[in-house]
Amino acid sequence: MNQHDEGGAAHSVWRRRLLGADPLRQLRMRQQLTAFAAMLVSSGVFALAATLAQTPRPWILLWLAYSLGLMLVFLLLIRSGWSQRLRDPSMTRLQMISALAAGAMAYPMAGELRMLALPMMMLILAFGMFELRGRVVTAMAWAGLAMLAAAMLFSHWVWPRRYTPAQELATAIMALASFSAMAVLTGRLSRIRQRLTQQREQLNEALAHNADLASRDVLTGLHNRRHGEQQLLLALQRQQRQGTPLALAMIDLDHFKSINDRHGHAVGDAVLQAFARAAQPVLRGTDLLVRWGGEEFLLILETDSPEAASVALQRLREAVQGCTVPAEGQALGFRFSAGLVQARRGEDAETLLRRADAALYAAKQQGRDRIVQA
């Protein structure tokens, strides 16, 4: 391993130690570290402003302990995984309220630079615009405005000569305009985000519906050959990995050409549909019946035992024996022949299908209306 690889490995180790191994927790930690860095810079600026304004040092230290201490606590709760037990593991609402309170408390202490509290509080609200619902952020904005108003009253009570009424009135008007604008923008953004979410869900539903239609046979409602080929390959892969029995049955409706010739294609279509309807109640959820082409069907059976496949196919045969379709005022019955094979370990789909075809041919040769298991 060269120095570059060693450096990359060491960086990866330190990153996991700092951010954690879980990708979602890493994302939250990056966001939290960004917020902590922003609060650290803001705290330094406000501490300097408060010092220049000759604010009592204990008050400054208390404010620093509150603002940075809470951010550090949030950081540790997220890194430790404790916040995972909460509905919102990022603790967005609690962090926003705490940060807005820190901004409001900084206002009366910052002297001539107190107006810096406004952009700080706006930035806090902006963070929540992309995480929370519009009405929640709007409520946060009004809460922040109330906190700022309380801070103004507090400063007038503690330091009545530090700020003039005209300055405070101008600040109050600016704060009201800023927080109101933030509330309006947040509501609009929330509605846009909600509309985009609905459109995305509708698009996903439409794509899923189209994908399902593309995999279905229009006449019978069963899955078509393309879908069956894909599922057969997946079933063979599962069989090779897990060793679970896999069976395949090739099914052909007996004398179907004669039905079409004698009664017409509409009756033939009705027979195909009746077969599909009869199959649905007797097959298990893990069985897959596919219209392979014409009057041929493929049945994929992932079973717990080889005997279960034969039992399932026999149930289907019995269900079809009771089916009829109307034809020229009479009830027309129909039957099927089937070739059943068990997949061998490592066997490919082409070989398995060829063996199923051979078993079906044997069933036809033996007189039809029967199941031949190879």
C-alpha positions in Angstrom: 0.0 0.0 0.0 1.4 3.4 -1.0 1.3 6.6 1.0 -1.7 7.9 -0.8 -3.7 4.7 0.0 -2.6 4.8 3.6 -3.6 8.4 3.9 -7.0 7.6 2.4 -7.5 4.7 4.8 -6.6 6.8 7.8 -8.9 9.6 6.7 -11.7 7.1 6.3 -11.1 5.7 9.8 -11.1 9.2 11.3 -14.3 10.1 9.4 -16.1 7.1 10.8 -14.9 7.9 14.3 -16.2 11.5 13.9 -19.4 10.9 11.9 -20.2 7.3 12.7 -20.7 4.3 10.3 -24.3 4.8 9.4 -24.7 6.9 6.2 -27.8 8.7 7.5 -26.1 9.6 10.8 -23.1 10.8 8.9 -25.4 13.2 6.9 -26.9 14.5 10.2 -23.5 14.9 11.7 -22.2 16.9 8.8 -25.3 19.2 9.0 -24.8 19.5 12.8 -21.1 20.3 12.5 -21.9 23.0 9.9 -24.5 24.5 12.3 -22.0 24.3 15.2 -19.3 26.1 13.1 -21.8 28.8 12.2 -22.8 29.2 15.9 -19.2 29.3 16.9 -18.4 32.1 14.5 -21.6 34.0 15.5 -20.8 33.6 19.2 -17.4 35.0 18.7 -18.8 38.1 16.9 -21.5 38.6 19.5 -19.1 38.1 22.4 -16.8 40.8 20.9 -19.7 43.1 20.3 -20.9 42.6 23.9 -17.4 43.3 25.2 -17.2 46.5 23.3 -20.6 47.5 24.6 -19.3 46.9 28.2 -21.9 44.2 28.9 -21.1 42.6 32.2 -18.7 39.6 31.6 -20.8 37.1 33.6 -23.7 37.7 31.3 -21.5 37.2 28.2 -20.1 34.0 29.7 -23.5 32.7 30.5 -24.7 33.4 27.0 -21.7 31.6 25.5 -22.3 28.6 27.8 -26.0 28.5 26.7 -25.5 28.9 23.0 -22.4 26.7 22.5 -23.2 24.3 25.3 -26.6 23.4 23.8 -25.1 23.0 20.3 -22.5 20.6 21.8 -25.2 18.6 23.6 -27.2 18.3 20.3 -24.0 17.2 18.5 -23.3 14.5 21.1 -26.9 13.2 21.2 -26.9 12.8 17.4 -23.4 11.2 17.3 -24.2 8.7 20.1 -27.4 7.6 18.3 -29.6 8.6 21.3 -31.6 10.9 19.1 -32.7 7.9 16.9 -35.4 7.1 19.5 -37.1 10.4 18.7 -39.6 11.0 16.0 -37.2 13.6 14.5 -33.6 12.3 15.0 -32.2 15.6 13.9 -34.1 17.4 16.7 -34.8 20.3 14.2 -37.6 22.0 16.1 -35.8 21.9 19.4 -32.6 23.2 17.9 -34.3 26.0 16.1 -36.1 27.2 19.2 -32.9 27.1 21.2 -30.9 29.0 18.5 -33.7 31.6 18.1 -33.6 32.1 21.9 -29.8 32.5 21.7 -30.1 35.1 19.0 -32.8 37.1 20.9 -30.6 37.0 24.1 -27.6 38.3 22.1 -29.6 41.3 20.9 -29.6 43.4 24.2 -26.0 42.6 24.9 -24.4 43.4 21.5 -24.6 47.2 21.7 -24.2 49.1 18.5 -23.9 45.7 16.6 -27.2 44.4 18.0 -28.8 44.4 14.5 -26.6 41.4 13.6 -29.1 39.3 15.6 -31.7 39.7 12.9 -29.8 38.0 10.0 -28.7 35.4 12.5 -32.3 34.6 13.4 -33.3 34.7 9.7 -30.6 32.1 8.9 -31.9 29.9 11.6 -35.4 30.0 10.1 -33.9 29.4 6.6 -32.4 26.1 7.9 -35.8 24.9 8.9 -37.6 25.9 5.7 -36.2 22.7 4.0 -36.8 20.4 6.9 -40.1 21.3 8.5 -43.7 22.0 7.3 -44.6 25.5 6.4 -46.9 26.1 9.3 -44.2 24.9 11.7 -41.6 27.3 10.4 -44.2 30.1 10.4 -44.9 29.4 14.1 -41.2 29.4 14.7 -40.9 32.8 13.0 -43.6 34.3 15.2 -42.0 32.7 18.3 -38.7 34.3 17.2 -40.4 37.7 16.8 -41.9 37.4 20.3 -38.5 36.5 21.8 -36.9 39.5 20.1 -39.7 41.8 21.4 -39.1 40.4 24.9 -35.4 41.0 24.5 -36.1 44.7 23.5 -38.2 45.2 26.6 -35.5 43.5 28.7 -32.8 45.8 27.3 -35.0 48.9 27.9 -35.6 47.8 31.5 -31.9 46.9 32.3 -30.1 49.5 30.2 -32.7 52.3 29.6 -30.0 54.7 28.3 -28.2 52.3 26.0 -30.8 52.4 23.2 -33.1 55.2 22.2 -36.8 54.6 21.6 -36.4 55.7 18.0 -33.7 53.1 17.4 -35.8 50.4 19.0 -38.9 51.3 17.0 -36.9 51.1 13.8 -35.5 47.7 14.8 -39.0 46.5 15.7 -40.4 47.6 12.3 -37.5 45.9 10.5 -37.9 42.7 12.6 -41.6 42.6 12.0 -41.1 43.0 8.2 -38.3 40.4 8.1 -40.1 37.8 10.2 -43.4 38.4 8.3 -41.6 38.0 4.9 -40.0 34.8 6.2 -43.3 33.4 7.2 -44.9 34.2 3.8 -41.9 32.7 1.9 -41.9 29.6 4.1 -45.6 29.0 3.4 -45.1 29.4 -0.4 -42.1 27.1 -0.3 -44.0 24.5 1.7 -46.9 24.6 -0.8 -44.5 24.2 -3.7 -42.7 21.3 -1.9 -46.0 19.6 -1.2 -47.1 20.0 -4.8 -43.8 18.6 -6.0 -44.1 15.6 -3.6 -47.7 14.9 -4.9 -46.5 15.1 -8.5 -43.6 12.8 -7.8 -45.9 10.3 -6.1 -48.4 10.5 -9.0 -45.5 9.9 -11.4 -44.2 6.9 -9.5 -47.7 5.5 -9.4 -48.1 6.0 -13.2 -44.7 4.5 -13.9 -45.5 1.5 -11.7 -48.9 1.1 -13.4 -47.3 1.3 -16.8 -44.7 -1.2 -15.8 -47.4 -3.6 -14.6 -49.4 -3.1 -17.8 -46.2 -3.8 -19.9 -45.8 -7.1 -18.0 -49.4 -8.2 -18.4 -51.2 -10.2 -21.1 -54.1 -8.0 -22.2 -56.6 -10.9 -22.8 -56.1 -13.0 -19.6 -54.6 -10.5 -17.2 -51.8 -12.9 -16.4 -48.2 -11.9 -16.7 -46.7 -12.2 -20.2 -43.8 -14.2 -21.5 -41.2 -11.4 -21.0 -42.1 -11.1 -17.4 -42.1 -14.9 -17.0 -38.6 -15.2 -18.5 -37.3 -12.6 -16.1 -38.9 -14.2 -13.1 -37.7 -17.7 -14.1 -34.1 -16.4 -14.2 -34.5 -14.8 -10.7 -36.1 -18.1 -9.4 -33.1 -20.1 -10.7 -30.7 -17.7 -9.1 -32.5 -18.1 -5.7 -32.5 -21.9 -6.1 -28.8 -21.9 -6.7 -28.1 -19.6 -3.7 -30.6 -21.2 -1.2 -31.1 -24.7 -2.6 -34.9 -24.5 -2.3 -36.9 -26.8 -4.7 -38.0 -25.2 -7.9 -40.5 -26.8 -10.3 -41.7 -25.8 -13.8 -44.9 -26.8 -15.5 -45.6 -26.2 -19.2 -49.4 -26.3 -19.7 -51.3 -26.5 -23.0 -55.1 -26.4 -23.4 -56.3 -29.5 -25.2 -57.9 -29.3 -28.6 -57.8 -25.5 -28.5 -57.4 -25.2 -32.3 -60.6 -27.2 -32.7 -62.5 -24.9 -30.3 -61.4 -21.9 -32.4 -62.3 -23.6 -35.7 -65.7 -24.9 -34.5 -66.9 -22.1 -32.2 -64.9 -19.0 -33.3 -62.2 -17.0 -31.7 -64.5 -15.2 -29.3 -65.2 -18.6 -27.6 -61.5 -19.4 -27.7 -60.7 -16.1 -26.0 -63.4 -16.9 -23.4 -61.7 -20.3 -22.7 -58.3 -18.6 -22.2 -59.9 -16.1 -19.8 -61.8 -18.9 -17.9 -58.6 -20.8 -17.4 -56.9 -17.8 -16.0 -59.8 -17.1 -13.6 -59.9 -20.7 -12.5 -56.2 -20.7 -11.7 -56.1 -17.6 -9.5 -57.9 -19.0 -6.4 -56.0 -22.4 -6.3 -52.5 -21.1 -6.8 -50.4 -19.8 -3.9 -48.9 -16.4 -3.7 -45.5 -17.7 -4.5 -46.7 -19.5 -7.7 -46.5 -17.6 -10.9 -48.7 -18.4 -13.9 -47.6 -16.9 -17.2 -49.3 -16.8 -20.6 -46.4 -18.2 -22.6 -48.1 -17.9 -26.0 -51.3 -18.8 -27.7 -52.9 -21.6 -25.6 -49.7 -22.3 -23.7 -49.0 -21.3 -20.1 -46.0 -21.6 -17.9 -46.3 -22.2 -14.2 -43.3 -21.4 -12.0 -43.5 -23.2 -8.6 -41.1 -22.3 -5.8 -42.0 -25.0 -3.3 -40.9 -26.4 0.0 -40.7 -29.9 -1.4 -40.9 -31.5 -4.9 -44.2 -33.2 -4.0 -45.8 -29.8 -3.3 -45.4 -28.8 -7.0 -47.3 -31.9 -8.1 -50.1 -31.2 -5.6 -50.4 -27.6 -6.7 -50.7 -28.6 -10.4 -53.3 -31.3 -9.6 -55.4 -28.7 -7.7 -55.3 -26.6 -10.9 -56.4 -29.5 -13.0 -59.3 -30.2 -10.7 -60.4 -26.6 -10.8 -60.3 -26.5 -14.6 -62.4 -29.6 -14.9 -65.3 -27.8 -13.4 -65.0 -24.8 -15.8 -67.3 -24.2 -18.8 -67.9 -21.4 -21.2 -71.1 -20.7 -23.2 -70.8 -21.8 -26.8 -73.9 -21.8 -29.1 -76.3 -22.2 -26.3 -74.3 -25.0 -24.6 -71.8 -25.2 -21.8 -68.4 -26.0 -23.3 -65.8 -27.6 -21.0 -62.1 -27.8 -21.6 -59.1 -29.6 -20.3 -55.3 -29.2 -20.3 -52.2 -31.3 -20.5 -49.0 -30.4 -18.6 -45.4 -31.4 -18.3 -43.9 -31.0 -14.9 -40.1 -30.9 -14.2 -38.0 -30.2 -11.2 -35.1 -27.8 -11.7 -31.6 -29.4 -11.2 -29.0 -27.5 -9.3 -27.0 -25.4 -11.7 -29.5 -25.9 -14.6 -30.0 -23.0 -16.9 -33.4 -21.7 -18.1 -33.2 -23.0 -21.6 -32.5 -26.6 -20.6 -35.2 -26.5 -18.0 -37.8 -25.2 -20.5 -36.7 -27.8 -23.0 -37.3 -30.6 -20.5 -40.7 -29.1 -19.6 -41.6 -29.1 -23.3 -40.6 -32.7 -23.6 -42.8 -33.7 -20.6 -45.7 -31.8 -22.1 -45.2 -33.6 -25.5 -45.3 -36.9 -23.6 -48.6 -35.9 -22.0 -50.0 -35.1 -25.4 -48.8 -38.4 -26.8 -50.3 -40.4 -23.9 -53.8 -39.1 -24.7 -54.0 -35.5 -23.3 -55.9 -34.4 -20.1 -53.1 -35.5 -17.9 -49.9 -34.4 -16.1 -46.6 -36.0 -16.9 -43.8 -35.5 -14.5 -40.3 -36.0 -15.9 
